[in-house]
């Protein structure tokens, strides 16, 4: 495979980065607002104060309930 120049590699990188940002910050919010169930889920997250960018929700009651449910379903077989 031929090595491309730094200019073309940088150009491709910037293009892909721009497409990724457009997807995340333009297309996904548009889909979230236009599809009913996604919009309701988004509003619920905002109302309850759940931050979906966090990995752990140890202080949220719904997570504790869901973990208990999963344990009973998975380990009671």
N, CA and C atoms as a LAMMPS dump frame, in Angstrom:
ITEM: TIMESTEP
0
ITEM: NUMBER OF ATOMS
231
ITEM: BOX BOUNDS ff ff ff
-5.0000000000000000e+02 5.0000000000000000e+02
-5.0000000000000000e+02 5.0000000000000000e+02
-5.0000000000000000e+02 5.0000000000000000e+02
ITEM: ATOMS id mol type element x y z
1 1 1 N 0.851 -1.17 0
2 1 2 C 0 0 0
3 1 3 C 0.897 1.234 0
4 2 1 N 0.527 2.205 -0.778
5 2 2 C 1.311 3.426 -0.878
6 2 3 C 1.047 4.345 0.301
7 3 1 N 2.096 4.962 0.79
8 3 2 C 1.998 5.904 1.898
9 3 3 C 1.465 7.231 1.367
10 4 1 N 0.419 7.752 1.999
11 4 2 C -0.132 9.042 1.585
12 4 3 C 0.587 10.162 2.313
13 5 1 N 0.539 11.327 1.722
14 5 2 C 1.225 12.465 2.329
15 5 3 C 0.494 12.912 3.598
16 6 1 N 1.208 13.637 4.416
17 6 2 C 0.65 14.138 5.67
18 6 3 C -0.561 15.023 5.409
19 7 1 N -0.539 15.786 4.347
20 7 2 C -1.655 16.667 4.013
21 7 3 C -2.934 15.872 3.782
22 8 1 N -2.854 14.81 3.002
23 8 2 C -4.058 14.022 2.704
24 8 3 C -4.538 13.243 3.928
25 9 1 N -3.612 12.749 4.746
26 9 2 C -4.021 12.061 5.965
27 9 3 C -4.691 13.022 6.943
28 10 1 N -4.144 14.234 7.052
29 10 2 C -4.758 15.244 7.921
30 10 3 C -6.117 15.655 7.387
31 11 1 N -6.218 15.793 6.086
32 11 2 C -7.492 16.161 5.456
33 11 3 C -8.557 15.092 5.721
34 12 1 N -8.198 13.83 5.583
35 12 2 C -9.142 12.738 5.852
36 12 3 C -9.537 12.706 7.326
37 13 1 N -8.563 12.918 8.21
38 13 2 C -8.836 12.924 9.634
39 13 3 C -9.83 14.018 10.001
40 14 1 N -9.613 15.213 9.492
41 14 2 C -10.514 16.335 9.768
42 14 3 C -11.894 16.069 9.189
43 15 1 N -11.956 15.471 8.016
44 15 2 C -13.244 15.145 7.397
45 15 3 C -14.009 14.12 8.247
46 16 1 N -13.337 13.069 8.678
47 16 2 C -13.985 12.042 9.49
48 16 3 C -14.388 12.62 10.84
49 17 1 N -13.545 13.447 11.431
50 17 2 C -13.882 14.082 12.699
51 17 3 C -15.105 14.988 12.549
52 18 1 N -15.19 15.733 11.46
53 18 2 C -16.346 16.585 11.196
54 18 3 C -17.62 15.779 11.011
55 19 1 N -17.514 14.666 10.305
56 19 2 C -18.682 13.8 10.111
57 19 3 C -19.143 13.224 11.448
58 20 1 N -18.193 12.82 12.28
59 20 2 C -18.546 12.272 13.596
60 20 3 C -19.234 13.325 14.462
61 21 1 N -18.704 14.547 14.475
62 21 2 C -19.34 15.611 15.249
63 21 3 C -20.728 15.939 14.705
64 22 1 N -20.883 15.976 13.392
65 22 2 C -22.191 16.246 12.806
66 22 3 C -23.187 15.15 13.183
67 23 1 N -22.728 13.91 13.197
68 23 2 C -23.597 12.804 13.574
69 23 3 C -24.037 12.927 15.028
70 24 1 N -23.072 13.185 15.913
71 24 2 C -23.367 13.209 17.343
72 24 3 C -24.172 14.441 17.739
73 25 1 N -23.814 15.604 17.215
74 25 2 C -24.429 16.844 17.682
75 25 3 C -25.551 17.375 16.791
76 26 1 N -25.748 16.802 15.609
77 26 2 C -26.843 17.246 14.733
78 26 3 C -27.862 16.136 14.489
79 27 1 N -27.389 15.007 14.001
80 27 2 C -28.311 13.943 13.613
81 27 3 C -28.949 13.255 14.822
82 28 1 N -28.161 12.905 15.819
83 28 2 C -28.734 12.214 16.983
84 28 3 C -29.742 13.067 17.758
85 29 1 N -29.466 14.363 18.025
86 29 2 C -30.516 15.165 18.679
87 29 3 C -31.769 15.323 17.816
88 30 1 N -31.593 15.394 16.508
89 30 2 C -32.753 15.481 15.617
90 30 3 C -33.594 14.208 15.717
91 31 1 N -32.939 13.053 15.719
92 31 2 C -33.668 11.798 15.867
93 31 3 C -34.337 11.694 17.231
94 32 1 N -33.633 12.128 18.272
95 32 2 C -34.194 12.065 19.62
96 32 3 C -35.45 12.906 19.729
97 33 1 N -35.453 14.076 19.132
98 33 2 C -36.619 14.952 19.214
99 33 3 C -37.746 14.53 18.284
100 34 1 N -37.443 13.82 17.213
101 34 2 C -38.489 13.493 16.245
102 34 3 C -39.131 12.128 16.482
103 35 1 N -38.484 11.245 17.233
104 35 2 C -39.054 9.933 17.519
105 35 3 C -39.647 9.977 18.926
106 36 1 N -40.917 9.651 19.027
107 36 2 C -41.667 9.821 20.256
108 36 3 C -41.08 9.151 21.479
109 37 1 N -40.751 7.862 21.364
110 37 2 C -40.252 7.138 22.523
111 37 3 C -38.902 7.679 22.974
112 38 1 N -38.05 8.054 22.039
113 38 2 C -36.752 8.623 22.41
114 38 3 C -36.918 9.975 23.086
115 39 1 N -37.883 10.754 22.615
116 39 2 C -38.139 12.057 23.218
117 39 3 C -38.645 11.891 24.647
118 40 1 N -39.553 10.939 24.865
119 40 2 C -40.058 10.691 26.219
120 40 3 C -38.956 10.204 27.145
121 41 1 N -38.085 9.343 26.628
122 41 2 C -36.974 8.859 27.44
123 41 3 C -36.029 10.002 27.797
124 42 1 N -35.779 10.874 26.852
125 42 2 C -34.905 12.021 27.097
126 42 3 C -35.505 12.953 28.142
127 43 1 N -36.798 13.206 28.031
128 43 2 C -37.467 14.062 29.011
129 43 3 C -37.461 13.425 30.399
130 44 1 N -37.647 12.108 30.466
131 44 2 C -37.621 11.416 31.754
132 44 3 C -36.25 11.532 32.407
133 45 1 N -35.196 11.364 31.618
134 45 2 C -33.845 11.484 32.157
135 45 3 C -33.582 12.882 32.691
136 46 1 N -34.07 13.884 31.978
137 46 2 C -33.881 15.261 32.44
138 46 3 C -34.684 15.534 33.716
139 47 1 N -35.921 15.033 33.771
140 47 2 C -36.775 15.282 34.937
141 47 3 C -36.242 14.599 36.195
142 48 1 N -35.715 13.394 36.047
143 48 2 C -35.234 12.658 37.213
144 48 3 C -33.803 13.003 37.578
145 49 1 N -33.129 13.743 36.735
146 49 2 C -31.762 14.154 37.032
147 49 3 C -30.719 13.08 36.786
148 50 1 N -31.06 12.086 35.995
149 50 2 C -30.106 11.026 35.683
150 50 3 C -29.212 11.51 34.537
151 51 1 N -27.907 11.422 34.754
152 51 2 C -26.94 11.823 33.732
153 51 3 C -26.488 10.578 32.978
154 52 1 N -26.935 10.383 31.733
155 52 2 C -26.608 9.148 31.02
156 52 3 C -25.141 9.033 30.627
157 53 1 N -24.345 10.065 30.838
158 53 2 C -22.932 9.963 30.499
159 53 3 C -22.119 9.344 31.622
160 54 1 N -22.718 9.158 32.778
161 54 2 C -22.011 8.52 33.89
162 54 3 C -22.08 7.012 33.75
163 55 1 N -21.105 6.346 34.267
164 55 2 C -21.054 4.89 34.167
165 55 3 C -21.803 4.202 35.296
166 56 1 N -21.774 4.785 36.475
167 56 2 C -22.365 4.134 37.632
168 56 3 C -23.438 5.023 38.251
169 57 1 N -24.56 4.426 38.576
170 57 2 C -25.672 5.137 39.205
171 57 3 C -25.976 4.487 40.544
172 58 1 N -25.05 4.525 41.432
173 58 2 C -25.255 3.835 42.698
174 58 3 C -26.262 4.554 43.579
175 59 1 N -26.513 5.836 43.32
176 59 2 C -27.436 6.578 44.161
177 59 3 C -28.846 6.652 43.591
178 60 1 N -29.114 5.981 42.492
179 60 2 C -30.432 6.012 41.865
180 60 3 C -31.177 4.733 42.236
181 61 1 N -32.401 4.893 42.735
182 61 2 C -33.182 3.74 43.202
183 61 3 C -33.501 2.756 42.087
184 62 1 N -33.755 3.254 40.885
185 62 2 C -34.108 2.371 39.78
186 62 3 C -32.979 1.4 39.452
187 63 1 N -31.746 1.832 39.622
188 63 2 C -30.616 0.96 39.319
189 63 3 C -30.528 -0.17 40.333
190 64 1 N -30.75 0.148 41.581
191 64 2 C -30.719 -0.889 42.612
192 64 3 C -31.812 -1.919 42.351
193 65 1 N -33.006 -1.442 42.009
194 65 2 C -34.108 -2.354 41.715
195 65 3 C -33.798 -3.219 40.501
196 66 1 N -33.232 -2.624 39.469
197 66 2 C -32.93 -3.396 38.26
198 66 3 C -31.818 -4.406 38.512
199 67 1 N -30.831 -4.049 39.322
200 67 2 C -29.772 -5.003 39.656
201 67 3 C -30.332 -6.174 40.448
202 68 1 N -31.224 -5.894 41.382
203 68 2 C -31.837 -6.966 42.155
204 68 3 C -32.674 -7.866 41.262
205 69 1 N -33.394 -7.272 40.336
206 69 2 C -34.199 -8.058 39.405
207 69 3 C -33.312 -8.939 38.536
208 70 1 N -32.234 -8.387 38.013
209 70 2 C -31.325 -9.174 37.183
210 70 3 C -30.705 -10.327 37.962
211 71 1 N -30.331 -10.067 39.188
212 71 2 C -29.748 -11.152 39.995
213 71 3 C -30.747 -12.267 40.259
214 72 1 N -32.004 -11.894 40.526
215 72 2 C -32.995 -12.94 40.771
216 72 3 C -33.284 -13.727 39.497
217 73 1 N -33.289 -13.055 38.368
218 73 2 C -33.578 -13.741 37.111
219 73 3 C -32.406 -14.63 36.704
220 74 1 N -31.178 -14.126 36.846
221 74 2 C -30.026 -14.87 36.367
222 74 3 C -29.605 -16.008 37.303
223 75 1 N -29.707 -15.794 38.603
224 75 2 C -29.166 -16.752 39.539
225 75 3 C -30.2 -17.71 40.119
226 76 1 N -31.476 -17.494 39.878
227 76 2 C -32.507 -18.375 40.419
228 76 3 C -32.85 -19.513 39.476
229 77 1 N -32.11 -19.653 38.403
230 77 2 C -32.422 -20.726 37.439
231 77 3 C -31.855 -22.037 37.882
